[in-house]
Amino acid sequence: MFLHGWGLNSNFWEYQMAFVTDAGYRAVAYDRRSHGRSGDPGRGYDYDALADDLAVVIDSLNLRDITLVAHSLGCGEAVRYLTRHGARRVSGLMLVGATLPFILKTPDNPAGVDPVAFDRLRAALAKNRAKWLSDNSPPFWMPDSPPELMDWGHIMPWQCGLRCMLELTHTMSETDFRAELRALRLRTRLVHGTADRSVPIQFARATAALIEQSQLHEYEGAPHGLPLTHMERFNAELAEFVGG
């Protein structure tokens, strides 16, 4: 089961979904509320609500023996689902470019990001989202990424409500997952690029240190869009993890 990142939608995972279904697995993904083809309720952007949405999809489809594969903001969604609803339906967890364990700089989290940076992000989005998306699209990719693929990816945030994007900057930066990660007892793989400018690699290392049954695989020079920019390597790793 695939969970997409902030501002994106389930199309982000289409290459992985085609890959795993060719291997005989069932692949499920959905658009988070206010993203892509889902409704835009204008509320419910905290992790509890998002985890409950995930639970509805899993329960409605009666999914079992799930490998949860999450990117960016979706990683917090997956972790909150596990700590809020339990892991009885889940056999493995893959976290890619995770916005964990706690992004915001506080007195007890000095390695976090200064809150002023998020204030500036929200101000830029509220003033001219088009410019912010254009300015911040290139670091998501590799310099040699196909322009058509980059254009395709650039379209996705326009299918996400602005209010949702603004509210989720609070959710993903201000939620402290450190205690929840320590409580996880689940086979977990972290995949993260060393050149990720959205979530620098030190956050992945801190996350891996908190999860008892975890492995961190670092992709040298890879950006935040790793499943697309390093597709062949990532798909092979995904197949190995799902079959493990």
C-alpha positions in Angstrom: 0.0 0.0 0.0 1.4 3.3 -1.1 1.1 6.7 0.7 2.2 9.8 -1.2 3.8 13.0 0.1 2.8 16.6 0.7 1.0 18.2 -2.2 1.3 15.1 -4.4 -1.1 12.3 -5.1 -1.2 8.6 -5.8 0.1 9.0 -9.3 3.5 9.6 -7.8 3.6 5.8 -7.2 2.4 4.6 -10.6 5.7 3.2 -11.7 6.1 1.2 -8.5 2.5 0.1 -8.7 3.0 -1.3 -12.2 6.2 -2.9 -11.1 4.8 -4.8 -8.1 1.6 -5.9 -9.8 3.7 -7.4 -12.6 5.4 -9.3 -9.8 2.0 -10.7 -8.7 1.2 -8.4 -5.8 -1.9 -6.3 -5.2 -1.1 -2.6 -5.2 -3.3 0.0 -3.5 -3.0 3.7 -3.3 -5.3 6.7 -2.8 -5.3 10.5 -2.8 -5.1 12.0 0.6 -8.0 14.4 1.5 -7.7 17.6 -0.5 -5.1 16.1 -2.8 -5.6 14.8 -6.3 -9.1 13.3 -6.9 -10.2 13.3 -3.3 -12.7 15.7 -1.9 -11.5 19.0 -0.3 -13.2 19.3 3.1 -11.0 22.2 4.2 -10.3 20.5 7.6 -8.9 17.3 9.1 -5.2 17.9 8.3 -3.8 16.6 11.6 -2.1 13.1 11.7 -4.9 11.5 13.7 -7.5 12.4 11.0 -5.2 11.3 8.2 -4.4 8.0 10.0 -8.1 7.4 10.4 -8.6 8.0 6.7 -6.0 5.4 6.0 -7.7 3.0 8.4 -11.0 3.4 6.6 -9.4 2.4 3.3 -7.6 -0.6 4.8 -10.7 -1.8 6.7 -13.1 -1.2 3.7 -10.9 -3.2 1.4 -10.1 -5.8 4.2 -6.4 -5.5 3.4 -4.1 -7.9 5.3 -0.4 -8.7 5.3 0.3 -5.1 4.0 3.6 -3.6 3.2 3.1 0.1 3.9 5.3 2.2 1.5 5.3 5.9 2.4 7.0 9.0 1.1 7.7 12.2 2.9 4.6 13.4 4.9 3.0 10.0 4.2 5.6 8.5 6.5 4.1 10.3 9.5 0.7 9.1 8.4 1.9 5.5 8.3 3.5 5.7 11.7 0.4 7.3 13.3 -1.8 4.6 11.8 0.4 1.9 13.4 0.4 3.6 16.8 -3.3 4.5 16.7 -4.8 1.5 15.0 -2.2 -1.2 15.6 -0.1 -3.3 13.3 -2.2 -6.5 13.0 -2.8 -5.9 9.3 0.8 -4.8 8.5 3.8 -6.9 7.9 6.4 -4.3 6.9 7.0 -0.6 6.7 9.1 1.3 4.2 9.8 5.0 4.8 11.2 7.0 1.9 12.4 10.6 2.5 10.5 10.6 5.8 9.6 13.8 7.6 10.5 12.2 10.9 11.3 12.0 13.8 10.7 15.7 14.7 11.4 18.4 12.2 11.0 21.6 14.2 13.8 23.1 16.2 13.0 23.3 19.9 15.0 23.5 23.1 15.1 19.6 23.3 15.5 19.2 19.5 18.3 21.6 18.6 19.0 19.8 15.3 15.6 20.7 13.9 14.6 23.4 11.4 14.1 27.0 12.7 10.4 27.8 12.9 11.1 31.0 11.0 11.8 28.8 7.9 8.3 27.4 8.0 6.8 30.9 8.5 8.6 32.0 5.4 7.4 28.9 3.5 3.8 29.6 4.4 4.2 33.3 3.5 5.6 32.4 0.1 2.9 29.8 -0.6 0.2 32.3 0.4 1.6 35.1 -1.7 2.5 33.2 -4.9 2.3 29.5 -4.8 3.1 29.3 -8.5 6.5 30.9 -8.0 7.3 28.8 -4.9 6.5 25.6 -6.8 8.6 26.6 -9.8 11.5 27.7 -7.6 11.4 24.5 -5.5 10.8 21.9 -8.2 14.4 21.5 -9.5 15.9 20.2 -6.1 13.2 17.5 -6.1 14.9 16.0 -9.1 18.4 15.1 -10.5 20.0 17.5 -13.0 19.6 14.9 -15.8 16.0 14.0 -15.0 13.8 14.0 -18.1 12.0 17.3 -18.5 8.7 15.5 -19.4 8.9 13.6 -16.1 9.6 16.8 -14.2 6.7 18.6 -15.9 4.4 15.7 -15.0 5.5 15.9 -11.3 5.1 19.7 -11.3 1.4 19.3 -12.2 0.5 17.3 -9.1 0.6 20.1 -6.5 -1.9 22.1 -8.5 -4.4 19.3 -7.7 -4.0 20.0 -4.0 -5.9 22.8 -2.1 -3.8 25.7 -1.0 -5.3 25.7 2.5 -4.4 22.0 2.8 -0.8 22.6 1.8 -0.6 25.5 4.4 -2.1 23.5 7.2 0.0 20.5 6.5 3.2 22.5 6.9 2.2 22.8 10.6 1.3 19.1 10.8 4.5 17.7 9.4 6.9 20.2 11.2 5.3 20.4 14.6 4.5 16.7 15.3 7.0 14.9 17.5 7.1 11.2 16.6 10.1 10.3 18.8 8.1 8.3 21.4 5.9 6.6 18.7 9.0 5.5 16.8 10.5 3.9 19.9 7.3 2.0 20.4 7.3 0.4 16.9 7.9 -3.3 16.7 7.8 -3.9 13.0 10.2 -4.8 10.2 11.2 -1.3 8.9 13.3 -0.1 6.0 14.3 3.5 5.6 15.4 4.8 2.2 16.8 8.3 1.9 18.9 10.4 -0.4 22.0 12.1 0.9 21.2 15.1 -1.3 17.6 15.4 -0.1 17.1 19.2 0.4 13.5 18.8 1.6 14.4 16.5 4.5 18.2 16.3 5.0 19.7 12.9 5.6 20.4 13.6 9.4 16.7 13.2 10.0 16.7 9.8 8.5 19.6 8.7 10.6 17.9 10.0 13.7 14.7 8.2 12.8 16.5 4.9 12.2 18.2 5.2 15.6 14.7 5.2 17.3 13.2 2.2 15.5 14.3 -1.1 17.0 13.9 -3.3 13.8 15.0 -0.8 11.2 17.6 -0.6 8.4 18.6 2.7 6.7 19.7 2.6 3.1 21.3 5.8 2.0 21.3 6.7 -1.7 24.4 8.8 -2.4 23.5 12.0 -4.2 19.7 11.2 -4.5 17.1 14.0 -3.9 13.7 13.9 -2.3 12.1 12.5 -5.5 14.2 9.3 -5.1 11.5 6.8 -6.2 11.3 8.6 -9.6 14.9 9.7 -10.0 16.4 6.4 -8.9 13.5 4.2 -10.1 15.3 1.1 -11.1 17.4 0.8 -7.9 14.4 1.7 -5.7 12.1 -0.8 -7.4 14.6 -3.6 -6.9 14.9 -2.7 -3.3 11.1 -2.5 -2.9 10.8 -6.0 -4.4 13.5 -7.4 -2.1 11.8 -5.8 1.0 8.3 -7.0 0.1 9.5 -10.5 -0.6 11.6 -10.6 2.5 
